[in-house]
Amino acid sequence: MKNIRLTPEQIKEVERIQQNVCDGSAVFATDEEMAAFWKKCEL
Protein backbone atom coordinates (compact mmCIF):
# COMPACT_ATOMS: atom_id res chain seq x y z
CA MET A 1 0.00 0.00 0.00
CA LYS A 2 1.30 3.42 -0.96
CA ASN A 3 1.67 6.11 1.69
CA ILE A 4 -0.22 9.28 0.94
CA ARG A 5 0.96 12.59 2.34
CA LEU A 6 -1.33 15.55 2.75
CA THR A 7 -0.29 19.12 2.21
CA PRO A 8 -0.55 21.49 5.20
CA GLU A 9 -3.66 23.00 3.58
CA GLN A 10 -5.28 19.58 3.23
CA ILE A 11 -4.51 18.78 6.86
CA LYS A 12 -6.19 22.03 7.94
CA GLU A 13 -9.25 21.16 5.86
CA VAL A 14 -9.47 17.69 7.44
CA GLU A 15 -9.17 19.24 10.90
CA ARG A 16 -11.91 21.77 10.05
CA ILE A 17 -14.24 19.02 8.87
CA GLN A 18 -13.53 16.93 11.97
CA GLN A 19 -14.34 19.93 14.16
CA ASN A 20 -17.61 20.50 12.29
CA VAL A 21 -18.58 16.86 12.87
CA CYS A 22 -17.71 17.12 16.57
CA ASP A 23 -19.61 20.35 17.15
CA GLY A 24 -22.65 19.26 15.13
CA SER A 25 -22.36 21.87 12.39
CA ALA A 26 -21.48 19.38 9.63
CA VAL A 27 -24.19 18.84 7.02
CA PHE A 28 -24.69 15.43 5.48
CA ALA A 29 -26.90 14.31 2.63
CA THR A 30 -30.14 12.58 3.57
CA ASP A 31 -30.92 9.07 2.35
CA GLU A 32 -33.37 10.62 -0.11
CA GLU A 33 -30.76 13.03 -1.46
CA MET A 34 -28.27 10.19 -1.92
CA ALA A 35 -30.87 8.03 -3.68
CA ALA A 36 -31.58 10.92 -6.07
CA PHE A 37 -27.85 11.38 -6.66
CA TRP A 38 -27.29 7.71 -7.49
CA LYS A 39 -30.34 7.70 -9.74
CA LYS A 40 -29.02 10.75 -11.58
CA CYS A 41 -25.69 8.91 -12.04
CA GLU A 42 -27.63 5.91 -13.32
CA LEU A 43 -26.12 3.66 -10.67
SEFIZA-3560 file (N, C-alpha, C; in Angstrom, 3 decimals):
REM SEFIZA-3560
<numar><xx>0.839</xx><yy>-1.181</yy><zz>0.000</zz><atom>N</atom></numar>
<numar><xx>0.000</xx><yy>0.000</yy><zz>0.000</zz><atom>CA</atom></numar>
<numar><xx>0.887</xx><yy>1.248</yy><zz>0.000</zz><atom>C</atom></numar>
<numar><xx>0.509</xx><yy>2.201</yy><zz>-0.821</zz><atom>N</atom></numar>
<numar><xx>1.297</xx><yy>3.418</yy><zz>-0.963</zz><atom>CA</atom></numar>
<numar><xx>0.918</xx><yy>4.426</yy><zz>0.128</zz><atom>C</atom></numar>
<numar><xx>1.927</xx><yy>5.047</yy><zz>0.721</zz><atom>N</atom></numar>
<numar><xx>1.674</xx><yy>6.106</yy><zz>1.695</zz><atom>CA</atom></numar>
<numar><xx>1.248</xx><yy>7.373</yy><zz>0.972</zz><atom>C</atom></numar>
<numar><xx>0.258</xx><yy>8.030</yy><zz>1.507</zz><atom>N</atom></numar>
<numar><xx>-0.224</xx><yy>9.284</yy><zz>0.938</zz><atom>CA</atom></numar>
<numar><xx>0.057</xx><yy>10.397</yy><zz>1.936</zz><atom>C</atom></numar>
<numar><xx>0.640</xx><yy>11.461</yy><zz>1.461</zz><atom>N</atom></numar>
<numar><xx>0.960</xx><yy>12.594</yy><zz>2.335</zz><atom>CA</atom></numar>
<numar><xx>0.080</xx><yy>13.773</yy><zz>1.950</zz><atom>C</atom></numar>
<numar><xx>-0.497</xx><yy>14.377</yy><zz>2.973</zz><atom>N</atom></numar>
<numar><xx>-1.333</xx><yy>15.547</yy><zz>2.749</zz><atom>CA</atom></numar>
<numar><xx>-0.506</xx><yy>16.811</yy><zz>2.852</zz><atom>C</atom></numar>
<numar><xx>-0.932</xx><yy>17.815</yy><zz>2.101</zz><atom>N</atom></numar>
<numar><xx>-0.294</xx><yy>19.124</yy><zz>2.209</zz><atom>CA</atom></numar>
<numar><xx>-0.781</xx><yy>19.774</yy><zz>3.510</zz><atom>C</atom></numar>
<numar><xx>-0.074</xx><yy>20.790</yy><zz>3.998</zz><atom>N</atom></numar>
<numar><xx>-0.548</xx><yy>21.492</yy><zz>5.197</zz><atom>CA</atom></numar>
<numar><xx>-1.976</xx><yy>22.037</yy><zz>5.029</zz><atom>C</atom></numar>
<numar><xx>-2.316</xx><yy>22.482</yy><zz>3.834</zz><atom>N</atom></numar>
<numar><xx>-3.660</xx><yy>23.000</yy><zz>3.579</zz><atom>CA</atom></numar>
<numar><xx>-4.708</xx><yy>21.889</yy><zz>3.680</zz><atom>C</atom></numar>
<numar><xx>-4.353</xx><yy>20.715</yy><zz>3.155</zz><atom>N</atom></numar>
<numar><xx>-5.279</xx><yy>19.579</yy><zz>3.227</zz><atom>CA</atom></numar>
<numar><xx>-5.473</xx><yy>19.133</yy><zz>4.673</zz><atom>C</atom></numar>
<numar><xx>-4.412</xx><yy>19.150</yy><zz>5.452</zz><atom>N</atom></numar>
<numar><xx>-4.512</xx><yy>18.783</yy><zz>6.864</zz><atom>CA</atom></numar>
<numar><xx>-5.444</xx><yy>19.746</yy><zz>7.589</zz><atom>C</atom></numar>
<numar><xx>-5.305</xx><yy>21.037</yy><zz>7.320</zz><atom>N</atom></numar>
<numar><xx>-6.187</xx><yy>22.031</yy><zz>7.945</zz><atom>CA</atom></numar>
<numar><xx>-7.639</xx><yy>21.792</yy><zz>7.564</zz><atom>C</atom></numar>
<numar><xx>-7.886</xx><yy>21.429</yy><zz>6.315</zz><atom>N</atom></numar>
<numar><xx>-9.248</xx><yy>21.157</yy><zz>5.860</zz><atom>CA</atom></numar>
<numar><xx>-9.823</xx><yy>19.926</yy><zz>6.568</zz><atom>C</atom></numar>
<numar><xx>-9.022</xx><yy>18.886</yy><zz>6.718</zz><atom>N</atom></numar>
<numar><xx>-9.466</xx><yy>17.687</yy><zz>7.441</zz><atom>CA</atom></numar>
<numar><xx>-9.785</xx><yy>18.048</yy><zz>8.890</zz><atom>C</atom></numar>
<numar><xx>-8.938</xx><yy>18.822</yy><zz>9.515</zz><atom>N</atom></numar>
<numar><xx>-9.174</xx><yy>19.240</yy><zz>10.899</zz><atom>CA</atom></numar>
<numar><xx>-10.448</xx><yy>20.071</yy><zz>11.015</zz><atom>C</atom></numar>
<numar><xx>-10.692</xx><yy>20.947</yy><zz>10.039</zz><atom>N</atom></numar>
<numar><xx>-11.908</xx><yy>21.767</yy><zz>10.049</zz><atom>CA</atom></numar>
<numar><xx>-13.146</xx><yy>20.884</yy><zz>9.945</zz><atom>C</atom></numar>
<numar><xx>-13.106</xx><yy>19.921</yy><zz>9.045</zz><atom>N</atom></numar>
<numar><xx>-14.242</xx><yy>19.019</yy><zz>8.866</zz><atom>CA</atom></numar>
<numar><xx>-14.469</xx><yy>18.199</yy><zz>10.134</zz><atom>C</atom></numar>
<numar><xx>-13.398</xx><yy>17.693</yy><zz>10.723</zz><atom>N</atom></numar>
<numar><xx>-13.526</xx><yy>16.930</yy><zz>11.965</zz><atom>CA</atom></numar>
<numar><xx>-14.167</xx><yy>17.778</yy><zz>13.061</zz><atom>C</atom></numar>
<numar><xx>-13.768</xx><yy>19.037</yy><zz>13.155</zz><atom>N</atom></numar>
<numar><xx>-14.344</xx><yy>19.928</yy><zz>14.159</zz><atom>CA</atom></numar>
<numar><xx>-15.833</xx><yy>20.148</yy><zz>13.894</zz><atom>C</atom></numar>
<numar><xx>-16.201</xx><yy>20.314</yy><zz>12.628</zz><atom>N</atom></numar>
<numar><xx>-17.611</xx><yy>20.496</yy><zz>12.285</zz><atom>CA</atom></numar>
<numar><xx>-18.437</xx><yy>19.275</yy><zz>12.671</zz><atom>C</atom></numar>
<numar><xx>-17.878</xx><yy>18.090</yy><zz>12.478</zz><atom>N</atom></numar>
<numar><xx>-18.581</xx><yy>16.863</yy><zz>12.867</zz><atom>CA</atom></numar>
<numar><xx>-18.740</xx><yy>16.833</yy><zz>14.385</zz><atom>C</atom></numar>
<numar><xx>-17.674</xx><yy>17.158</yy><zz>15.105</zz><atom>N</atom></numar>
<numar><xx>-17.711</xx><yy>17.116</yy><zz>16.574</zz><atom>CA</atom></numar>
<numar><xx>-18.674</xx><yy>18.138</yy><zz>17.161</zz><atom>C</atom></numar>
<numar><xx>-18.745</xx><yy>19.324</yy><zz>16.573</zz><atom>N</atom></numar>
<numar><xx>-19.613</xx><yy>20.353</yy><zz>17.153</zz><atom>CA</atom></numar>
<numar><xx>-21.029</xx><yy>20.346</yy><zz>16.577</zz><atom>C</atom></numar>
<numar><xx>-21.294</xx><yy>19.417</yy><zz>15.659</zz><atom>N</atom></numar>
<numar><xx>-22.647</xx><yy>19.259</yy><zz>15.131</zz><atom>CA</atom></numar>
<numar><xx>-23.004</xx><yy>20.194</yy><zz>13.991</zz><atom>C</atom></numar>
<numar><xx>-22.043</xx><yy>20.930</yy><zz>13.470</zz><atom>N</atom></numar>
<numar><xx>-22.358</xx><yy>21.874</yy><zz>12.394</zz><atom>CA</atom></numar>
<numar><xx>-22.161</xx><yy>21.284</yy><zz>10.998</zz><atom>C</atom></numar>
<numar><xx>-21.666</xx><yy>20.037</yy><zz>10.928</zz><atom>N</atom></numar>
<numar><xx>-21.476</xx><yy>19.376</yy><zz>9.630</zz><atom>CA</atom></numar>
<numar><xx>-22.838</xx><yy>19.036</yy><zz>9.032</zz><atom>C</atom></numar>
<numar><xx>-22.942</xx><yy>19.143</yy><zz>7.724</zz><atom>N</atom></numar>
<numar><xx>-24.186</xx><yy>18.842</yy><zz>7.023</zz><atom>CA</atom></numar>
<numar><xx>-23.948</xx><yy>17.634</yy><zz>6.129</zz><atom>C</atom></numar>
<numar><xx>-24.809</xx><yy>16.643</yy><zz>6.276</zz><atom>N</atom></numar>
<numar><xx>-24.692</xx><yy>15.427</yy><zz>5.483</zz><atom>CA</atom></numar>
<numar><xx>-25.921</xx><yy>15.283</yy><zz>4.606</zz><atom>C</atom></numar>
<numar><xx>-25.773</xx><yy>14.571</yy><zz>3.525</zz><atom>N</atom></numar>
<numar><xx>-26.902</xx><yy>14.307</yy><zz>2.629</zz><atom>CA</atom></numar>
<numar><xx>-27.851</xx><yy>13.322</yy><zz>3.300</zz><atom>C</atom></numar>
<numar><xx>-29.148</xx><yy>13.528</yy><zz>3.071</zz><atom>N</atom></numar>
<numar><xx>-30.144</xx><yy>12.580</yy><zz>3.568</zz><atom>CA</atom></numar>
<numar><xx>-30.140</xx><yy>11.341</yy><zz>2.685</zz><atom>C</atom></numar>
<numar><xx>-30.797</xx><yy>10.293</yy><zz>3.155</zz><atom>N</atom></numar>
<numar><xx>-30.920</xx><yy>9.072</yy><zz>2.349</zz><atom>CA</atom></numar>
<numar><xx>-31.629</xx><yy>9.388</yy><zz>1.034</zz><atom>C</atom></numar>
<numar><xx>-32.627</xx><yy>10.254</yy><zz>1.093</zz><atom>N</atom></numar>
<numar><xx>-33.369</xx><yy>10.618</yy><zz>-0.112</zz><atom>CA</atom></numar>
<numar><xx>-32.490</xx><yy>11.373</yy><zz>-1.101</zz><atom>C</atom></numar>
<numar><xx>-31.667</xx><yy>12.282</yy><zz>-0.596</zz><atom>N</atom></numar>
<numar><xx>-30.760</xx><yy>13.028</yy><zz>-1.463</zz><atom>CA</atom></numar>
<numar><xx>-29.738</xx><yy>12.100</yy><zz>-2.111</zz><atom>C</atom></numar>
<numar><xx>-29.231</xx><yy>11.136</yy><zz>-1.353</zz><atom>N</atom></numar>
<numar><xx>-28.267</xx><yy>10.189</yy><zz>-1.915</zz><atom>CA</atom></numar>
<numar><xx>-28.935</xx><yy>9.300</yy><zz>-2.958</zz><atom>C</atom></numar>
<numar><xx>-30.163</xx><yy>8.864</yy><zz>-2.704</zz><atom>N</atom></numar>
<numar><xx>-30.874</xx><yy>8.032</yy><zz>-3.676</zz><atom>CA</atom></numar>
<numar><xx>-31.058</xx><yy>8.800</yy><zz>-4.980</zz><atom>C</atom></numar>
<numar><xx>-31.414</xx><yy>10.090</yy><zz>-4.877</zz><atom>N</atom></numar>
<numar><xx>-31.582</xx><yy>10.917</yy><zz>-6.071</zz><atom>CA</atom></numar>
<numar><xx>-30.249</xx><yy>11.075</yy><zz>-6.800</zz><atom>C</atom></numar>
<numar><xx>-29.179</xx><yy>11.242</yy><zz>-6.060</zz><atom>N</atom></numar>
<numar><xx>-27.852</xx><yy>11.379</yy><zz>-6.665</zz><atom>CA</atom></numar>
<numar><xx>-27.487</xx><yy>10.131</yy><zz>-7.448</zz><atom>C</atom></numar>
<numar><xx>-27.646</xx><yy>8.948</yy><zz>-6.810</zz><atom>N</atom></numar>
<numar><xx>-27.289</xx><yy>7.708</yy><zz>-7.486</zz><atom>CA</atom></numar>
<numar><xx>-28.181</xx><yy>7.474</yy><zz>-8.705</zz><atom>C</atom></numar>
<numar><xx>-29.444</xx><yy>7.837</yy><zz>-8.596</zz><atom>N</atom></numar>
<numar><xx>-30.341</xx><yy>7.697</yy><zz>-9.736</zz><atom>CA</atom></numar>
<numar><xx>-29.884</xx><yy>8.584</yy><zz>-10.893</zz><atom>C</atom></numar>
<numar><xx>-29.499</xx><yy>9.810</yy><zz>-10.567</zz><atom>N</atom></numar>
<numar><xx>-29.018</xx><yy>10.749</yy><zz>-11.579</zz><atom>CA</atom></numar>
<numar><xx>-27.757</xx><yy>10.197</yy><zz>-12.262</zz><atom>C</atom></numar>
<numar><xx>-26.917</xx><yy>9.507</yy><zz>-11.489</zz><atom>N</atom></numar>
<numar><xx>-25.689</xx><yy>8.908</yy><zz>-12.039</zz><atom>CA</atom></numar>
<numar><xx>-25.958</xx><yy>7.582</yy><zz>-12.735</zz><atom>C</atom></numar>
<numar><xx>-27.211</xx><yy>7.168</yy><zz>-12.720</zz><atom>N</atom></numar>
<numar><xx>-27.630</xx><yy>5.906</yy><zz>-13.323</zz><atom>CA</atom></numar>
<numar><xx>-26.907</xx><yy>4.717</yy><zz>-12.708</zz><atom>C</atom></numar>
<numar><xx>-26.753</xx><yy>4.767</yy><zz>-11.394</zz><atom>N</atom></numar>
<numar><xx>-26.118</xx><yy>3.659</yy><zz>-10.666</zz><atom>CA</atom></numar>
<numar><xx>-27.092</xx><yy>3.044</yy><zz>-9.695</zz><atom>C</atom></numar>
//
